[in-house]
C-alpha cells in the first residue's frame, strides 16, 4: 500500500512546485521592432528583420521556456511560432514585397503568463504583382456552374476582386472576398445573361494598394437546347366550338440534358411532358381566350415562347325587320330595313339584298349587333323580297349566316292606287 502512496505524493509535490515556479514569473514588457525603424518605408526587395523581445523576472535559478508567436495583421496570419529560453526571437522577411505592408505584432507565453506587444506598421513601396485568373470549366451549359479562381504570389491577407465585362471594355465589379490564402474562388451560376469575359485584381487592405487586372479570360456558354418551336393550329384566331391544337417541341443539344416541356395558358400549366415534343388539343369556348406559352425547363433555366389565342363567337342567324311594319310602304315614303343578330364577336359585316341578286344593296361593318339600311323615297320597283347576311371572321376564316326573306310591297300615292 505504501509503495502506491509514495509515488502519488511525489507527483503531487512536483506539480505543486512547477505551479509555484510559474506563478513566480513576471512579464514586464513585450516589444516588436524591425531593423530600419529610422529609415521609414522599405523598398521592394529589402530584407526585413522583426525582433520580438521580452523582459521576464523570475525566481533565482529559474530559466523558463518562452513561446513566441509573430503575426501579420490582427492575428490573421501566423508567421512564426517557436519555444526557446532566449528573451528575444527574430523573424526575417526576405525580398519584401508591397504585400508585406501592414500591421505586425507578437505574443509571448511563459508559464501561465501571456502578454502581447504593441502593433507596428510596415510599408513596402513598389507595385503588386499581376494575379492570374483561371476558369474551370471554361465551357459551360446554361444552368450549370463554373468556378473563377484568382491566384496571387503576394502575401496574405489579400482582398481578391472579380470583374465581369458585360458591355464593352469597362470591367464591372462582380464579387470580392478577403482571404488568408494566396488564392480565392467565386462560384458562378451560368445563365443566358451571364457575362462571357472576366478578370481579377488583388488589393492589400492595409495600404489600399491594388494590382493591375489579370489577363481577361473568356467563358464559353452553351445553350442546353436549340430554340424551341411553338405551333398553334389551325391558327391563333379560332371560332368557338372548333378544335385547337398546340404543339411544343425542342431539340436537346447534349445527351445528359433532360428537358421538361410545359404548355401553359396564361400562368397555369395545362400539359407537362418530359420528352422533346408535346401536343395538347381541346375544343374551345370563349373562356379559352388568353396567352398560351411553350416553356422548356432544365434545372433553374427556362425559356418561353408565348402566343395570344383569341376565341371568336360566330354570328347567330340574323333577323330582318322593316319599318313601317307589315311590309306595306307608300310610294315616295321611307323604308328602314334592320338586320339584327343575337350574338357574335365584333366586328360584324352586314349586307342587304333584294330578290336573288348577288350584289348587296348596302354593306357596312360595325361593332354592333344590328345595322340599318334606309331607303329615303321608295319606288314601285322597290317592291320585292329582301334578306340580309351577317358575318364575322377568325383569322382568315369567315362565318356567314343569312336571314329569312321579308316581302315589301310599294303602293301608289295619294290617288289611292
C-alpha positions in Angstrom: 0.0 0.0 0.0 2.9 2.4 0.9 4.5 1.6 -2.5 1.5 3.1 -4.2 1.0 6.2 -2.0 4.6 7.5 -2.2 4.8 7.9 -6.0 1.4 9.7 -6.0 2.6 12.1 -3.3 5.8 12.7 -5.2 3.9 13.6 -8.3 1.6 16.0 -6.5 4.6 17.7 -4.9 6.3 18.1 -8.3 3.2 19.6 -9.9 2.7 22.0 -6.9 6.4 23.0 -7.3 6.0 23.7 -11.0 2.8 25.8 -10.5 4.5 27.9 -7.8 7.5 28.5 -10.0 5.3 29.5 -12.9 3.4 31.9 -10.6 6.7 33.5 -9.7 7.2 34.7 -13.3 6.6 38.3 -14.2 6.5 39.6 -17.8 7.4 43.2 -17.6 7.4 44.2 -21.2 7.0 42.8 -24.7 8.2 44.8 -27.8 8.3 44.2 -31.5 10.8 46.1 -33.6 12.1 46.0 -37.1 15.7 46.7 -38.4 15.1 50.0 -40.2 13.0 52.0 -37.7 14.8 55.2 -38.5 14.7 54.9 -42.3 10.9 54.8 -42.9 9.5 52.8 -45.8 11.2 49.7 -47.0 12.0 49.4 -50.7 10.7 46.3 -52.6 13.3 43.5 -52.3 14.6 44.6 -48.9 15.2 42.2 -46.1 13.1 43.0 -43.0 14.1 41.6 -39.6 11.3 41.5 -37.0 12.6 41.2 -33.4 10.2 40.2 -30.6 11.8 40.8 -27.2 10.6 40.3 -23.7 11.7 41.3 -20.2 10.9 38.5 -17.7 11.6 38.5 -14.0 11.9 35.0 -12.4 13.0 33.5 -9.2 16.7 32.9 -8.8 17.9 29.9 -10.7 14.9 29.6 -13.0 15.2 29.6 -16.8 11.6 29.3 -18.2 10.7 28.2 -21.7 9.3 31.1 -23.6 6.8 30.7 -26.5 6.9 33.4 -29.3 4.2 33.9 -31.9 4.7 36.5 -34.5 1.6 37.6 -36.5 0.8 39.7 -39.5 -2.4 41.8 -39.1 -4.7 41.2 -36.2 -3.5 37.6 -35.8 -4.9 36.7 -39.2 -1.6 35.2 -40.4 0.8 33.3 -38.0 4.3 33.9 -39.4 6.3 32.1 -36.7 5.8 30.1 -33.5 8.7 28.8 -31.5 9.5 27.9 -27.9 13.0 28.8 -26.6 14.8 30.0 -23.4 16.1 33.2 -25.0 14.3 36.5 -24.3 14.1 37.5 -27.9 13.1 35.9 -31.2 13.6 37.0 -34.8 11.6 36.5 -38.0 13.2 37.5 -41.3 11.2 38.6 -44.4 13.5 38.1 -47.3 13.0 40.1 -50.6 10.0 42.0 -49.2 7.1 42.8 -51.5 4.4 45.6 -51.3 2.0 43.0 -49.9 4.2 42.6 -46.8 2.9 46.1 -45.9 0.7 46.1 -42.9 0.5 45.7 -39.1 2.6 43.2 -37.2 2.6 42.1 -33.6 4.0 39.3 -31.4 2.7 37.4 -28.4 4.8 35.9 -25.6 3.8 33.0 -23.3 5.8 31.9 -20.3 4.4 29.5 -17.9 0.8 30.7 -17.2 1.6 34.3 -18.2 0.8 35.7 -21.6 1.4 39.2 -23.0 1.2 40.9 -26.4 3.4 43.6 -27.9 2.4 46.8 -29.4 1.5 46.7 -33.2 3.9 48.2 -35.7 3.1 49.2 -39.2 5.5 48.4 -42.1 5.2 49.9 -45.6 7.0 48.3 -48.5 7.0 50.5 -51.6 6.5 49.1 -55.1 3.9 47.5 -57.4 1.8 44.5 -56.6 2.3 41.6 -59.0 -0.5 40.9 -61.5 -2.7 38.0 -60.5 -3.7 35.1 -62.7 -7.4 34.2 -63.3 -8.5 30.7 -64.3 -12.0 29.4 -65.0 -12.9 25.8 -64.6 -14.6 24.5 -66.6 -14.2 27.1 -69.4 -17.1 25.7 -71.4 -20.4 25.5 -69.5 -24.0 24.6 -70.3 -26.6 27.2 -69.2 -28.0 26.1 -65.8 -24.6 24.7 -64.6 -22.0 26.4 -62.6 -18.3 27.3 -63.1 -15.6 28.4 -60.7 -13.4 31.5 -61.1 -10.1 31.3 -59.3 -7.8 34.3 -58.7 -4.2 33.4 -57.7 -1.5 35.8 -56.5 2.1 35.5 -55.4 1.6 38.3 -52.9 1.5 37.8 -49.1 -1.9 37.4 -47.4 -4.2 38.6 -46.1 -5.4 39.8 -49.5 -8.6 41.1 -51.0 -9.5 39.4 -54.2 -11.8 41.3 -56.6 -13.5 39.6 -59.5 -14.8 41.6 -62.6 -17.1 40.8 -65.5 -17.3 42.6 -68.8 -20.9 43.0 -69.8 -20.8 45.7 -72.5 -17.6 46.8 -73.9 -14.1 47.1 -72.4 -15.1 48.5 -69.0 -15.0 46.0 -66.2 -17.8 45.8 -63.7 -17.2 44.7 -60.1 -18.7 41.2 -59.7 -17.6 39.9 -56.3 -14.8 40.4 -53.7 -13.6 38.5 -50.8 -10.8 38.6 -48.2 -8.6 35.6 -47.8 -5.6 34.5 -45.7 -4.5 32.3 -48.6 -2.9 33.2 -51.9 -6.0 32.4 -53.9 -9.7 32.9 -53.7 -12.6 31.5 -55.7 -16.0 32.7 -56.9 -18.8 30.2 -57.9 -20.7 31.5 -60.9 -24.2 30.2 -61.8 -24.4 30.4 -65.6 -27.5 31.7 -67.4 -28.2 33.2 -70.8 -27.3 36.7 -69.4 -24.0 35.6 -67.9 -21.1 37.7 -68.9 -18.5 36.0 -71.2 -15.3 37.8 -70.2 -13.7 38.0 -66.7 -10.6 39.4 -64.9 -9.4 39.9 -61.3 -7.2 42.1 -59.1 -5.7 41.8 -55.7 -5.7 44.5 -53.0 -3.6 44.9 -49.9 -6.1 46.3 -47.5 -3.6 47.8 -45.1 -2.2 50.3 -47.7 -5.2 50.2 -50.2 -2.7 49.4 -53.0 -4.2 47.4 -55.8 -2.7 45.3 -58.6 -3.3 45.6 -62.3 -6.1 43.5 -63.8 -5.2 39.9 -64.7 -5.5 38.9 -68.3 -9.1 38.6 -69.5 -10.3 35.0 -69.6 -13.3 34.1 -71.8 -16.1 31.8 -70.8 -17.9 29.8 -73.4 -21.6 29.3 -72.7 -23.7 26.7 -74.5 -27.5 26.6 -74.6 -28.8 23.2 -73.4 -31.3 23.1 -76.2 -32.0 24.6 -79.6 -34.6 27.3 -79.9 -38.0 25.7 -79.3 -40.9 25.7 -81.8 -44.4 26.6 -80.7 -47.2 25.9 -83.2 -50.9 26.7 -82.9 -53.4 25.0 -85.3 -55.4 25.9 -87.1 -54.4 29.5 -86.1 -54.2 31.9 -83.2 -57.7 33.2 -84.0 -60.3 30.5 -83.9 -64.1 30.1 -83.6 -65.8 28.8 -80.5 -66.6 25.1 -81.0 -63.5 24.4 -83.2 -60.6 22.2 -82.1 -57.4 24.0 -81.0 -54.1 22.1 -81.1 -50.9 23.4 -79.5 -47.5 21.8 -80.3 -44.3 22.5 -78.3 -41.0 20.9 -79.4 -37.3 21.4 -78.8 -34.1 19.7 -79.7 -31.7 18.8 -76.8 -28.1 19.6 -77.7 -26.4 17.5 -75.0 -27.2 13.8 -74.1 -27.1 14.5 -70.3 -29.6 17.3 -70.5 -33.1 16.1 -69.6 -35.7 18.7 -70.6 -39.2 19.3 -69.4 -41.7 20.9 -71.7 -44.8 22.7 -70.4 -47.7 24.1 -72.4 -49.3 26.9 -70.4 -52.4 29.2 -70.6 -51.5 32.5 -69.1 -49.6 31.4 -65.9 -51.3 28.0 -65.5 -49.7 24.8 -66.8 -52.2 22.7 -68.9 -49.8 20.0 -70.1 -46.4 18.8 -68.9 -44.1 16.3 -70.6 -40.6 15.1 -70.2 -40.0 14.5 -73.9 -38.7 16.7 -76.6 -42.2 17.2 -78.1 -45.6 17.6 -76.5 -49.1 18.1 -78.1 -52.3 19.3 -76.5 -55.7 19.6 -78.1 -59.2 20.7 -77.0 -62.5 22.1 -78.2 -62.5 25.7 -77.3 -65.0 28.2 -76.0 -64.7 31.9 -75.3 -63.1 31.2 -71.8 -60.2 29.7 -73.6 -59.1 33.1 -75.0 -55.7 34.0 -73.5 -51.9 33.9 -73.8 -50.6 30.4 -74.4 -47.0 29.5 -73.9 -44.4 26.8 -74.7 -41.9 26.6 -71.8 -38.8 24.5 -71.8 -37.1 23.9 -68.5 -33.8 22.4 -67.3 -32.8 22.8 -63.7 -33.3 26.5 -62.9 -33.1 27.5 -66.5 -36.3 28.2 -68.5 -37.3 29.7 -71.8 -40.8 30.5 -73.0 -42.5 31.4 -76.3 -45.9 33.0 -76.0 -48.8 33.4 -78.4 -52.1 35.2 -78.0 -55.1 33.0 -78.8 -58.5 34.6 -79.4 -61.6 32.5 -79.5 -64.3 34.3 -81.5 -68.1 33.7 -81.3 -69.7 33.0 -84.7 -72.6 35.3 -85.6 -76.1 34.0 -84.9 -78.7 33.8 -87.7 -79.8 37.4 -88.3 -83.4 38.6 -88.3 -84.5 41.2 -90.9 -87.3 43.6 -89.9 -88.9 46.5 -91.7 -90.2 49.9 -90.7 -93.1 50.5 -91.2 -94.0 47.1 -90.2 -96.2 44.7 -92.2 -94.3 45.1 -95.4 -96.6 47.8 -97.0 -94.9 51.0 -97.9 -96.4 54.1 -99.6 -94.7 55.2 -102.7 -92.2 58.0 -102.1 -92.3 57.2 -98.4 -89.3 55.9 -96.4 -88.3 52.4 -95.6 -85.9 51.2 -92.9 -84.6 47.6 -93.1 -82.9 46.4 -89.8 -80.7 43.4 -89.8 -80.1 42.2 -86.2 -78.2 39.3 -84.5 -78.4 37.9 -81.0 -74.6 37.4 -80.7 -71.3 37.2 -82.4 -67.8 38.6 -81.9 -67.1 42.1 -83.3 -66.6 43.4 -85.9 -69.7 42.1 -87.8 -70.3 42.8 -91.5 -73.9 43.3 -92.6 -75.2 43.0 -96.2 -78.7 43.7 -97.5 -80.1 42.0 -100.6 -83.2 42.4 -102.9 -84.7 39.3 -104.5 -82.0 36.9 -105.7 -79.3 39.4 -106.6 -75.8 38.5 -105.5 -74.8 42.2 -105.4 -75.8 43.7 -102.0 -77.8 46.9 -101.9 -75.8 48.0 -98.9 -72.8 46.8 -96.9 -71.4 48.0 -93.6 -69.1 46.7 -90.9 -69.9 47.6 -87.3 -69.0 46.8 -83.7 -72.8 46.4 -83.1 -75.5 43.7 -83.1 -77.6 45.4 -85.7 -77.4 47.6 -88.8 -80.0 49.7 -90.7 -80.4 50.2 -94.4 -82.6 53.2 -95.2 -84.4 53.9 -98.5 -85.5 57.5 -98.2 -88.0 57.6 -101.1 -89.3 54.2 -102.2 -90.4 53.5 -105.8 -92.7 50.9 -107.2 -89.7 48.9 -108.4 -88.5 48.6 -104.8 -91.2 46.0 -104.2 -89.9 42.5 -103.8 -88.2 40.1 -101.4 -85.5 41.2 -99.1 -82.9 39.4 -96.9 -79.7 40.2 -95.1 -76.4 38.5 -94.2 -74.3 38.8 -91.1 -70.7 37.6 -91.0 -67.6 37.8 -88.9 -64.1 36.3 -89.1 -61.4 34.5 -87.1 -58.0 34.7 -88.8 -58.9 34.4 -92.5 -62.0 32.1 -91.9 -65.4 33.8 -92.3 -68.6 32.6 -90.8 -71.8 33.8 -92.6 -75.4 33.5 -91.7 -78.5 34.6 -93.8 -81.8 35.9 -92.5 -85.3 34.9 -93.6 -87.0 36.7 -96.5 -89.5 39.5 -96.0 -91.7 40.9 -98.7 -92.0 44.6 -99.3 -95.0 46.0 -101.3 -94.9 49.5 -102.5 -98.4 51.0 -103.1 -99.4 54.1 -105.1 -99.5 57.6 -103.7 -102.5 59.9 -102.9 -104.6 58.8 -105.9 -105.4 55.6 -103.8 -103.9 53.3 -106.4 
